[in-house]
Amino acid sequence: MTKYAIGLALGVAVLLALSAAGVARDKDDDEKEALEARKDVLDVLKDVEDGKGDKDLAAKGAAIQKKGTDLNLLMKVYKPKDKGGVGFDTKTGFEGKIIALQRTERGPAAATLKKEAKDLVKLAHVNVAMAEIGRPHYAAYKDVGKGNGKTQKDWDKWFDEQKAAAKELIEAVKKEDGKAVAKAAKDLLATCTECHAAFRK
């Protein structure tokens, strides 16, 4: 092998090594950012669980938005645990559980609601938290909304409806009313899908 060929091979090897290191750093940065986003959501969730008022929750949401965290990253809490979410249980994310709850009009049986009460209330509390976390992010999505004929009024309305449906879910779980749980879950899912259809990038 000539000196030129050897030098070229070494150069390529160095470039590949640097590229791999860069990819690893990017992955580490992405994972760090995802963990930080999850931590921020859990912090607001704790405030919800502690009974903090809307003003306090809104302040926390605004502070998170000022950090520049992407809303899609914050919304990963809805995914299963193995995909970076909080998870309803070991296999199901909050998003999957919301979908499952509204599949039948009669909803879950009273015995199931009693067994899952704590986790279902947590699911509802996450939605209350995410409503206040998501609300300040309108500026980043307004152009998408305008393209679909939607404004901040629509954006805020869907977050208001998300909170209302989450609170209805809590009451329905407490009453072990499967039909009311299914309706609240259906309303909750509607706020998500309608907002995503209008504003998601």
N, CA, C and O of each residue as an XYZ file, in Angstrom:
804
protein
N       0.851     -1.190      0.000
C       0.000      0.000      0.000
C       0.888      1.242      0.000
O       1.841      1.315      0.776
N       0.592      2.216     -0.855
C       1.400      3.427     -0.932
C       1.142      4.305      0.274
O       0.147      4.154      0.983
N       2.089      5.249      0.492
C       1.929      6.189      1.610
C       0.651      6.998      1.446
O      -0.034      7.312      2.419
N       0.339      7.336      0.176
C      -0.887      8.107     -0.096
C      -2.126      7.325      0.319
O      -3.035      7.854      0.960
N      -2.139      6.052     -0.063
C      -3.291      5.194      0.261
C      -3.432      5.012      1.766
O      -4.534      5.030      2.315
N      -2.273      4.836      2.423
C      -2.290      4.686      3.884
C      -2.823      5.950      4.544
O      -3.639      5.893      5.464
N      -2.348      7.091      4.059
C      -2.797      8.374      4.612
C      -4.280      8.589      4.390
O      -4.991      9.071      5.271
N      -4.738      8.224      3.198
C      -6.161      8.360      2.883
C      -7.005      7.467      3.787
O      -8.048      7.883      4.290
N      -6.539      6.236      3.986
C      -7.267      5.299      4.842
C      -7.340      5.803      6.274
O      -8.380      5.715      6.927
N      -6.220      6.332      6.753
C      -6.190      6.882      8.115
C      -7.116      8.090      8.231
O      -7.803      8.271      9.237
N      -7.122      8.909      7.187
C      -7.990     10.095      7.199
C      -9.453      9.715      7.253
O     -10.235     10.294      8.008
N      -9.816      8.726      6.438
C     -11.204      8.236      6.437
C     -11.570      7.666      7.799
O     -12.664      7.914      8.306
N     -10.657      6.900      8.391
C     -10.900      6.301      9.707
C     -11.125      7.367     10.767
O     -12.007      7.241     11.617
N     -10.311      8.425     10.705
C     -10.453      9.526     11.670
C     -11.797     10.220     11.486
O     -12.485     10.525     12.459
N     -12.169     10.468     10.220
C     -13.452     11.120      9.942
C     -14.628     10.283     10.437
O     -15.581     10.808     11.011
N     -14.547      8.978     10.207
C     -15.616      8.088     10.671
C     -15.696      8.078     12.189
O     -16.787      8.068     12.759
N     -14.535      8.079     12.845
C     -14.512      8.087     14.308
C     -15.108      9.373     14.854
O     -15.872      9.352     15.819
N     -14.752     10.506     14.226
C     -15.284     11.798     14.665
C     -16.787     11.874     14.426
O     -17.533     12.407     15.247
N     -17.226     11.328     13.279
C     -18.652     11.315     12.975
C     -19.431     10.487     13.989
O     -20.491     10.897     14.461
N     -18.889      9.315     14.316
C     -19.536      8.441     15.305
C     -19.607      9.112     16.663
O     -20.604      9.000     17.376
N     -18.525      9.817     17.015
C     -18.502     10.528     18.305
C     -19.548     11.635     18.316
O     -20.207     11.878     19.327
N     -19.689     12.309     17.159
C     -20.688     13.376     17.059
C     -22.094     12.850     17.194
O     -22.932     13.453     17.865
N     -22.359     11.712     16.548
C     -23.678     11.078     16.645
C     -23.965     10.664     18.079
O     -25.077     10.848     18.574
N     -22.953     10.101     18.751
C     -23.111      9.684     20.150
C     -23.415     10.878     21.042
O     -24.260     10.804     21.933
N     -22.702     11.998     20.786
C     -22.949     13.210     21.581
C     -24.364     13.727     21.350
O     -25.057     14.126     22.286
N     -24.790     13.714     20.051
C     -26.145     14.175     19.726
C     -27.187     13.306     20.426
O     -28.175     13.812     20.958
N     -26.957     11.999     20.420
C     -27.887     11.077     21.075
C     -27.935     11.329     22.573
O     -29.005     11.338     23.182
N     -26.753     11.534     23.160
C     -26.682     11.825     24.593
C     -27.413     13.122     24.918
O     -28.126     13.212     25.918
N     -27.228     14.130     24.056
C     -27.896     15.426     24.255
C     -29.406     15.277     24.145
O     -30.156     15.862     24.925
N     -29.852     14.474     23.151
C     -31.285     14.251     22.964
C     -31.888     13.546     24.178
O     -32.971     13.904     24.642
N     -31.176     12.545     24.682
C     -31.666     11.801     25.839
C     -31.701     12.694     27.081
O     -32.629     12.621     27.887
N     -30.690     13.526     27.220
C     -30.628     14.455     28.357
C     -31.793     15.443     28.294
O     -32.434     15.727     29.306
N     -32.058     15.962     27.086
C     -33.159     16.916     26.905
C     -34.506     16.246     27.178
O     -35.398     16.851     27.773
N     -34.645     15.000     26.743
C     -35.890     14.255     26.964
C     -36.109     14.009     28.458
O     -37.229     14.140     28.951
N     -35.055     13.658     29.167
C     -35.153     13.424     30.616
C     -35.494     14.711     31.352
O     -36.263     14.701     32.314
N     -34.918     15.817     30.895
C     -35.205     17.114     31.519
C     -36.662     17.509     31.285
O     -37.323     18.033     32.182
N     -37.159     17.251     30.068
C     -38.552     17.555     29.750
C     -39.487     16.726     30.626
O     -40.470     17.242     31.157
N     -39.178     15.449     30.775
C     -39.980     14.551     31.606
C     -39.975     15.028     33.058
O     -41.006     15.011     33.730
N     -38.819     15.446     33.526
C     -38.692     15.954     34.895
C     -39.566     17.195     35.097
O     -40.207     17.345     36.137
N     -39.588     18.085     34.097
C     -40.402     19.300     34.188
C     -41.893     18.966     34.273
O     -42.632     19.565     35.054
N     -42.318     18.002     33.458
C     -43.729     17.598     33.481
C     -44.082     16.992     34.838
O     -45.129     17.301     35.407
N     -43.214     16.138     35.350
C     -43.471     15.499     36.651
C     -43.501     16.523     37.783
O     -44.208     16.342     38.774
N     -42.735     17.589     37.631
C     -42.736     18.657     38.628
C     -44.097     19.355     38.663
O     -44.638     19.629     39.734
N     -44.642     19.641     37.474
C     -45.971     20.266     37.405
C     -47.037     19.270     37.864
O     -48.004     19.656     38.520
N     -46.866     18.009     37.526
C     -47.794     16.968     37.973
C     -47.880     16.943     39.499
O     -48.969     16.824     40.061
N     -46.754     17.054     40.154
C     -46.740     17.059     41.624
C     -47.543     18.239     42.164
O     -48.268     18.106     43.150
N     -47.408     19.391     41.512
C     -48.182     20.568     41.933
C     -49.682     20.322     41.771
O     -50.485     20.720     42.616
N     -50.046     19.658     40.670
C     -51.465     19.321     40.455
C     -51.940     18.398     41.572
O     -52.998     18.615     42.162
N     -51.151     17.372     41.853
C     -51.514     16.404     42.890
C     -51.564     17.043     44.275
O     -52.316     16.605     45.146
N     -50.756     18.081     44.465
C     -50.742     18.794     45.748
C     -51.852     19.842     45.857
O     -51.987     20.514     46.879
N     -52.645     19.972     44.786
C     -53.774     20.902     44.823
C     -53.433     22.353     44.527
O     -54.192     23.253     44.885
N     -52.287     22.593     43.871
C     -51.921     23.971     43.519
C     -52.939     24.540     42.536
O     -53.509     23.805     41.729
N     -53.162     25.846     42.605
C     -54.150     26.496     41.761
C     -53.667     26.744     40.341
O     -52.490     26.563     40.029
N     -54.600     27.164     39.479
C     -54.296     27.406     38.071
C     -53.199     28.443     37.884
O     -52.388     28.324     36.966
N     -53.161     29.452     38.737
C     -52.166     30.515     38.612
C     -50.754     29.953     38.796
O     -49.840     30.291     38.044
N     -50.590     29.095     39.801
C     -49.284     28.481     40.047
C     -48.896     27.541     38.910
O     -47.743     27.518     38.481
N     -49.861     26.771     38.427
C     -49.589     25.841     37.329
C     -49.227     26.599     36.050
O     -48.327     26.191     35.316
N     -49.927     27.694     35.792
C     -49.655     28.506     34.603
C     -48.251     29.110     34.669
O     -47.559     29.197     33.655
N     -47.840     29.520     35.854
C     -46.499     30.088     36.029
C     -45.430     29.042     35.736
O     -44.419     29.337     35.098
N     -45.659     27.817     36.206
C     -44.714     26.729     35.933
C     -44.674     26.439     34.423
O     -43.605     26.236     33.847
N     -45.847     26.425     33.804
C     -45.913     26.173     32.362
C     -45.162     27.227     31.574
O     -44.449     26.907     30.622
N     -45.319     28.496     31.969
C     -44.634     29.593     31.286
C     -43.121     29.483     31.459
O     -42.366     29.754     30.526
N     -42.684     29.087     32.644
C     -41.254     28.941     32.911
C     -40.638     27.836     32.055
O     -39.508     27.966     31.583
N     -41.381     26.751     31.856
C     -40.898     25.647     31.018
C     -40.785     26.113     29.560
O     -39.813     25.801     28.873
N     -41.788     26.861     29.104
C     -41.768     27.347     27.723
C     -40.576     28.281     27.491
O     -39.967     28.253     26.421
N     -40.248     29.093     28.473
C     -39.130     30.029     28.337
C     -37.793     29.323     28.222
O     -36.833     29.885     27.694
N     -37.725     28.095     28.714
C     -36.496     27.310     28.596
C     -36.258     26.857     27.156
O     -35.157     26.431     26.805
N     -37.293     26.951     26.331
C     -37.169     26.574     24.926
C     -37.390     25.104     24.643
O     -37.056     24.625     23.559
N     -37.951     24.375     25.606
C     -38.207     22.946     25.407
C     -39.331     22.753     24.392
O     -40.383     23.386     24.486
N     -39.094     21.874     23.427
C     -40.094     21.618     22.400
C     -41.309     20.916     23.005
O     -41.163     19.993     23.806
N     -42.495     21.353     22.624
C     -43.724     20.785     23.173
C     -43.851     19.299     22.850
O     -44.328     18.526     23.681
N     -43.430     18.891     21.654
C     -43.506     17.475     21.301
C     -42.673     16.608     22.239
O     -43.027     15.464     22.525
N     -41.565     17.165     22.713
C     -40.712     16.442     23.647
C     -41.410     16.315     25.009
O     -41.334     15.270     25.656
N     -42.076     17.369     25.426
C     -42.815     17.345     26.688
C     -43.974     16.349     26.634
O     -44.316     15.719     27.634
N     -44.568     16.221     25.450
C     -45.720     15.339     25.296
C     -45.348     13.857     25.251
O     -46.226     12.996     25.197
N     -44.064     13.565     25.273
C     -43.639     12.162     25.305
C     -44.084     11.461     26.583
O     -44.066     10.232     26.661
N     -44.487     12.246     27.590
C     -44.964     11.624     28.842
C     -46.167     10.717     28.591
O     -46.456      9.836     29.401
N     -46.868     10.924     27.480
C     -48.039     10.097     27.163
C     -47.654      8.708     26.642
O     -48.494      7.811     26.574
N     -46.391      8.539     26.278
C     -45.932      7.276     25.695
C     -45.681      6.222     26.779
O     -45.604      6.549     27.963
N     -45.554      4.955     26.366
C     -45.176      3.907     27.327
C     -43.787      4.174     27.914
O     -43.010      4.935     27.337
N     -43.475      3.571     29.025
C     -42.205      3.808     29.701
C     -40.999      3.495     28.831
O     -39.993      4.203     28.886
N     -41.093      2.431     28.021
C     -39.943      2.058     27.198
C     -39.731      3.002     26.021
O     -38.762      2.866     25.274
N     -40.644      3.964     25.859
C     -40.489      4.967     24.801
C     -40.340      6.368     25.387
O     -40.564      7.367     24.703
N     -39.960      6.425     26.662
C     -39.690      7.708     27.304
C     -40.859      8.342     28.022
O     -40.748      9.453     28.540
N     -41.988      7.636     28.056
C     -43.160      8.188     28.729
C     -43.237      7.818     30.192
O     -42.393      7.083     30.704
N     -44.254      8.330     30.862
C     -44.479      7.991     32.265
C     -45.080      6.599     32.349
O     -44.711      5.799     33.209
N     -46.008      6.321     31.450
C     -46.606      4.990     31.400
C     -47.740      4.818     32.383
O     -47.641      5.214     33.544
N     -48.831      4.214     31.901
C     -49.953      3.904     32.779
C     -49.613      2.671     33.617
O     -49.872      2.620     34.820
N     -49.031      1.689     32.950
C     -48.522      0.500     33.635
C     -47.269      0.064     32.882
O     -46.688      0.866     32.151
N     -46.846     -1.168     33.041
C     -45.588     -1.590     32.429
C     -45.634     -1.632     30.901
O     -44.588     -1.565     30.255
N     -46.834     -1.743     30.312
C     -46.939     -1.874     28.861
C     -47.662     -0.716     28.177
O     -47.414     -0.434     27.005
N     -48.540     -0.057     28.892
C     -49.427      0.928     28.274
C     -49.052      2.354     28.655
O     -48.801      2.651     29.823
N     -49.018      3.220     27.671
C     -48.814      4.635     27.930
C     -50.152      5.307     28.217
O     -51.208      4.705     28.019
N     -50.109      6.540     28.676
C     -51.346      7.277     28.970
C     -52.193      7.460     27.715
O     -53.420      7.381     27.771
N     -51.539      7.702     26.594
C     -52.281      7.868     25.340
C     -53.058      6.595     25.011
O     -54.239      6.650     24.670
N     -52.389      5.457     25.116
C     -53.039      4.183     24.836
C     -54.186      3.895     25.783
O     -55.205      3.331     25.384
N     -54.021      4.284     27.038
C     -55.071      4.040     28.022
C     -56.293      4.910     27.750
O     -57.426      4.448     27.890
N     -56.076      6.149     27.369
C     -57.198      7.037     27.046
C     -58.011      6.442     25.890
O     -59.242      6.434     25.924
N     -57.314      5.952     24.883
C     -57.984      5.336     23.739
C     -58.782      4.113     24.181
O     -59.924      3.925     23.762
N     -58.174      3.285     25.028
C     -58.842      2.060     25.493
C     -60.080      2.372     26.331
O     -61.086      1.669     26.231
N     -60.019      3.410     27.148
C     -61.129      3.733     28.052
C     -62.416      4.092     27.325
O     -63.510      3.863     27.841
N     -62.284      4.660     26.117
C     -63.484      5.157     25.425
C     -63.941      4.243     24.291
O     -64.774      4.636     23.473
N     -63.398      3.026     24.240
C     -63.741      2.119     23.143
C     -65.187      1.634     23.198
O     -65.807      1.398     22.161
N     -65.723      1.487     24.416
C     -67.126      1.076     24.540
C     -67.897      2.148     25.306
O     -67.342      2.843     26.157
N     -69.157      2.263     24.995
C     -69.983      3.279     25.646
C     -70.144      3.013     27.140
O     -70.226      3.951     27.933
N     -70.190      1.743     27.523
C     -70.387      1.417     28.939
C     -69.120      1.603     29.770
O     -69.184      1.749     30.990
N     -67.957      1.598     29.093
C     -66.698      1.835     29.791
C     -66.277      0.674     30.674
O     -66.878     -0.399     30.623
N     -65.245      0.886     31.486
C     -64.732     -0.182     32.358
C     -65.721     -0.551     33.458
O     -66.547      0.265     33.867
N     -65.624     -1.789     33.928
C     -66.465     -2.247     35.037
C     -66.055     -1.559     36.329
O     -64.922     -1.100     36.470
N     -66.982     -1.493     37.262
C     -66.721     -0.834     38.546
C     -65.523     -1.458     39.261
O     -64.723     -0.753     39.876
N     -65.406     -2.776     39.175
C     -64.283     -3.461     39.834
C     -62.948     -3.036     39.226
O     -61.953     -2.878     39.934
N     -62.939     -2.853     37.908
C     -61.722     -2.413     37.229
C     -61.366     -0.988     37.636
O     -60.201     -0.666     37.872
N     -62.387     -0.146     37.712
C     -62.157      1.245     38.106
C     -61.623      1.338     39.529
O     -60.765      2.167     39.833
N     -62.138      0.482     40.387
C     -61.675      0.467     41.775
C     -60.204      0.058     41.834
O     -59.411      0.636     42.578
N     -59.863     -0.936     41.044
C     -58.493     -1.447     41.017
C     -57.524     -0.435     40.416
O     -56.393     -0.302     40.884
N     -57.967      0.280     39.376
C     -57.086      1.196     38.645
C     -57.261      2.655     39.055
O     -56.686      3.546     38.430
N     -58.036      2.903     40.081
C     -58.391      4.275     40.464
C     -57.180      5.199     40.587
O     -57.169      6.292     40.021
N     -56.175      4.765     41.317
C     -54.997      5.610     41.555
C     -54.307      5.988     40.245
O     -53.936      7.145     40.043
N     -54.139      5.011     39.363
C     -53.465      5.266     38.084
C     -54.322      6.121     37.152
O     -53.797      6.942     36.399
N     -55.634      5.929     37.203
C     -56.528      6.728     36.358
C     -56.563      8.186     36.802
O     -56.620      9.096     35.974
N     -56.528      8.397     38.106
C     -56.488      9.770     38.616
C     -55.163     10.423     38.214
O     -55.129     11.602     37.859
N     -54.081      9.658     38.269
C     -52.782     10.182     37.842
C     -52.827     10.557     36.366
O     -52.305     11.599     35.970
N     -53.452      9.706     35.551
C     -53.610      9.999     34.130
C     -54.331     11.334     33.943
O     -53.927     12.161     33.126
N     -55.400     11.531     34.708
C     -56.161     12.787     34.618
C     -55.309     13.970     35.069
O     -55.334     15.032     34.447
N     -54.565     13.786     36.134
C     -53.713     14.866     36.645
C     -52.626     15.248     35.637
O     -52.274     16.422     35.518
N     -52.097     14.262     34.916
C     -51.107     14.556     33.875
C     -51.724     15.444     32.802
O     -51.063     16.340     32.275
N     -52.986     15.195     32.479
C     -53.655     16.023     31.471
C     -53.900     17.443     31.954
O     -53.822     18.389     31.170
N     -54.192     17.597     33.228
C     -54.331     18.944     33.790
C     -52.987     19.659     33.707
O     -52.914     20.823     33.313
N     -51.925     18.945     34.082
C     -50.580     19.524     34.028
C     -50.193     19.906     32.600
O     -49.675     20.997     32.359
N     -50.450     19.002     31.658
C     -50.064     19.253     30.275
C     -50.862     20.380     29.629
O     -50.377     21.047     28.715
N     -52.069     20.586     30.101
C     -52.859     21.709     29.577
C     -52.166     23.034     29.887
O     -52.114     23.925     29.040
N     -51.636     23.161     31.097
C     -50.960     24.398     31.480
C     -49.547     24.468     30.913
O     -49.029     25.556     30.661
N     -48.929     23.319     30.713
C     -47.599     23.293     30.101
C     -47.684     23.639     28.619
O     -46.839     24.364     28.094
N     -48.705     23.118     27.952
C     -48.844     23.339     26.520
C     -49.327     24.728     26.133
O     -48.945     25.251     25.086
N     -50.152     25.317     26.961
C     -50.793     26.596     26.625
C     -49.816     27.698     26.178
O     -50.100     28.376     25.190
N     -48.678     27.906     26.863
C     -47.783     29.007     26.474
C     -47.021     28.791     25.163
O     -46.315     29.693     24.713
N     -47.149     27.630     24.553
C     -46.383     27.314     23.352
C     -47.068     27.760     22.058
O     -46.606     27.420     20.968
N     -48.138     28.498     22.162
C     -48.891     28.881     20.962
C     -48.022     29.558     19.898
O     -48.177     29.279     18.709
N     -47.123     30.433     20.306
C     -46.318     31.198     19.342
C     -45.553     30.289     18.385
O     -45.362     30.632     17.218
N     -45.117     29.134     18.877
C     -44.342     28.211     18.043
C     -45.219     27.475     17.027
O     -44.703     26.872     16.086
N     -46.542     27.523     17.213
C     -47.454     26.754     16.358
C     -48.475     27.638     15.628
O     -49.300     27.140     14.862
N     -48.412     28.935     15.870
C     -49.455     29.814     15.328
C     -49.538     29.795     13.805
O     -50.628     29.878     13.240
N     -48.384     29.684     13.139
C     -48.411     29.668     11.671
C     -49.094     28.411     11.137
O     -49.790     28.460     10.123
N     -48.891     27.286     11.823
C     -49.568     26.050     11.443
C     -51.076     26.224     11.615
O     -51.868     25.835     10.757
N     -51.446     26.816     12.742
C     -52.859     27.050     13.011
C     -53.503     27.968     11.996
O     -54.619     27.720     11.538
N     -52.795     29.034     11.644
C     -53.335     29.973     10.653
C     -53.542     29.286      9.313
O     -54.505     29.563      8.598
N     -52.629     28.390      8.987
C     -52.761     27.630      7.741
C     -53.994     26.741      7.739
O     -54.499     26.371      6.680
N     -54.470     26.403      8.915
C     -55.669     25.573      9.052
C     -56.886     26.381      9.518
O     -57.912     25.816      9.896
N     -56.753     27.706      9.485
C     -57.866     28.574      9.862
C     -58.131     28.631     11.358
O     -59.243     28.954     11.775
N     -57.114     28.318     12.182
C     -57.282     28.302     13.632
C     -56.422     29.379     14.283
O     -55.377     29.762     13.756
N     -56.874     29.854     15.424
C     -56.194     30.942     16.125
C     -55.881     30.539     17.569
O     -56.124     29.406     17.987
N     -55.339     31.494     18.309
C     -55.038     31.224     19.713
C     -56.314     30.933     20.505
O     -56.283     30.202     21.495
N     -57.420     31.501     20.070
C     -58.693     31.224     20.738
C     -59.001     29.727     20.679
O     -59.437     29.133     21.665
N     -58.773     29.134     19.524
C     -58.992     27.685     19.369
C     -57.989     26.897     20.219
O     -58.343     25.930     20.892
N     -56.744     27.334     20.168
C     -55.663     26.700     20.946
C     -56.034     26.663     22.428
O     -55.991     25.607     23.059
N     -56.397     27.817     22.975
C     -56.744     27.899     24.398
C     -58.009     27.104     24.721
O     -58.115     26.492     25.785
N     -58.958     27.120     23.800
C     -60.216     26.391     24.021
C     -59.953     24.902     24.194
O     -60.520     24.264     25.081
N     -59.099     24.356     23.352
C     -58.815     22.928     23.457
C     -58.104     22.578     24.763
O     -58.338     21.509     25.326
N     -57.243     23.462     25.244
C     -56.587     23.201     26.527
C     -57.579     23.323     27.681
O     -57.499     22.574     28.655
N     -58.509     24.264     27.569
C     -59.571     24.373     28.583
C     -60.417     23.103     28.609
O     -60.753     22.587     29.676
N     -60.753     22.609     27.425
C     -61.563     21.390     27.326
C     -60.789     20.167     27.829
O     -61.369     19.251     28.411
N     -59.496     20.167     27.601
C     -58.656     19.075     28.094
C     -58.716     19.021     29.624
O     -58.890     17.951     30.208
N     -58.571     20.168     30.258
C     -58.628     20.226     31.724
C     -60.005     19.812     32.234
O     -60.123     19.072     33.210
N     -61.038     20.298     31.562
C     -62.404     19.980     32.000
C     -62.664     18.473     31.895
O     -63.238     17.874     32.805
N     -62.240     17.865     30.783
C     -62.442     16.429     30.595
C     -61.645     15.626     31.617
O     -62.112     14.597     32.105
N     -60.453     16.094     31.937
C     -59.624     15.411     32.936
C     -60.291     15.440     34.304
O     -60.286     14.442     35.024
N     -60.861     16.574     34.657
C     -61.549     16.696     35.943
C     -62.823     15.839     35.975
O     -63.171     15.273     37.011
N     -63.508     15.751     34.836
C     -64.684     14.877     34.745
C     -64.279     13.413     34.916
O     -65.003     12.620     35.518
N     -63.118     13.077     34.379
C     -62.609     11.711     34.507
C     -62.364     11.360     35.976
O     -62.698     10.263     36.424
N     -61.788     12.284     36.704
C     -61.525     12.048     38.133
C     -62.821     11.784     38.882
O     -62.905     10.847     39.676
N     -63.830     12.612     38.629
C     -65.113     12.445     39.309
C     -65.772     11.115     38.934
O     -66.356     10.441     39.783
N     -65.673     10.748     37.657
C     -66.274      9.497     37.196
C     -65.576      8.286     37.828
O     -66.227      7.302     38.177
N     -64.262      8.365     37.970
C     -63.503      7.275     38.599
C     -63.898      7.151     40.073
O     -64.083      6.044     40.580
N     -64.024      8.270     40.742
C     -64.406      8.256     42.157
C     -65.781      7.608     42.358
O     -66.015      6.926     43.355
N     -66.682      7.829     41.401
C     -68.030      7.263     41.477
C     -68.083      5.840     40.922
O     -69.118      5.176     40.985
N     -66.951      5.380     40.375
C     -66.881      4.054     39.737
C     -67.957      3.905     38.667
O     -68.607      2.868     38.539
N     -68.120      4.998     37.894
C     -69.125      5.074     36.833
C     -68.447      4.859     35.484
O     -67.889      5.791     34.904
N     -68.499      3.622     34.991
C     -67.816      3.273     33.754
C     -68.266      4.090     32.556
O     -67.445      4.504     31.737
N     -69.568      4.322     32.450
C     -70.105      5.088     31.320
C     -69.572      6.519     31.328
O     -69.215      7.061     30.283
N     -69.521      7.122     32.509
C     -69.010      8.491     32.630
C     -67.504      8.534     32.362
O     -66.993      9.507     31.808
N     -66.805      7.478     32.757
C     -65.371      7.389     32.477
C     -65.142      7.338     30.973
O     -64.266      8.027     30.450
N     -65.926      6.523     30.281
C     -65.801      6.404     28.828
C     -66.070      7.736     28.142
O     -65.364      8.103     27.203
N     -67.079      8.456     28.601
C     -67.405      9.756     28.005
C     -66.282     10.762     28.242
O     -65.896     11.493     27.329
N     -65.754     10.799     29.476
C     -64.669     11.730     29.794
C     -63.436     11.415     28.953
O     -62.764     12.320     28.458
N     -63.143     10.116     28.795
C     -61.999      9.708     27.983
C     -62.206     10.084     26.516
O     -61.274     10.511     25.835
N     -63.441      9.919     26.042
C     -63.763     10.286     24.661
C     -63.571     11.788     24.448
O     -63.018     12.214     23.434
N     -64.033     12.581     25.412
C     -63.878     14.037     25.329
C     -62.396     14.424     25.386
O     -61.949     15.329     24.680
N     -61.658     13.732     26.227
C     -60.227     13.995     26.373
C     -59.493     13.677     25.071
O     -58.648     14.449     24.618
N     -59.822     12.547     24.486
C     -59.199     12.158     23.223
C     -59.549     13.144     22.111
O     -58.712     13.455     21.263
N     -60.776     13.627     22.120
C     -61.209     14.577     21.082
C     -60.411     15.878     21.147
O     -60.023     16.429     20.117
N     -60.168     16.365     22.367
C     -59.395     17.614     22.484
C     -57.988     17.426     21.919
O     -57.438     18.324     21.282
N     -57.416     16.251     22.159
C     -56.059     15.977     21.666
C     -56.038     15.872     20.146
O     -55.242     16.540     19.486
N     -56.902     15.042     19.596
C     -56.884     14.800     18.151
C     -57.262     16.046     17.357
O     -56.686     16.305     16.300
N     -58.219     16.816     17.855
C     -58.637     18.026     17.134
C     -57.540     19.074     17.147
O     -57.293     19.730     16.136
N     -56.877     19.235     18.292
C     -55.780     20.218     18.387
C     -54.606     19.777     17.528
O     -54.006     20.591     16.826
N     -54.275     18.485     17.580
C     -53.164     17.974     16.777
C     -53.438     18.150     15.274
O     -52.541     18.493     14.503
N     -54.682     17.910     14.883
C     -55.041     18.042     13.468
C     -54.854     19.472     12.971
O     -54.498     19.698     11.815
N     -55.099     20.430     13.858
C     -55.035     21.839     13.462
C     -53.646     22.460     13.630
O     -53.257     23.343     12.865
N     -52.899     21.989     14.644
C     -51.659     22.681     15.004
C     -50.388     21.857     14.905
O     -49.300     22.432     14.938
N     -50.471     20.551     14.786
C     -49.252     19.746     14.843
C     -48.379     19.980     13.608
O     -48.868     20.008     12.478
N     -47.061     20.148     13.853
C     -46.112     20.380     12.760
C     -45.751     19.052     12.098
O     -44.963     19.027     11.153
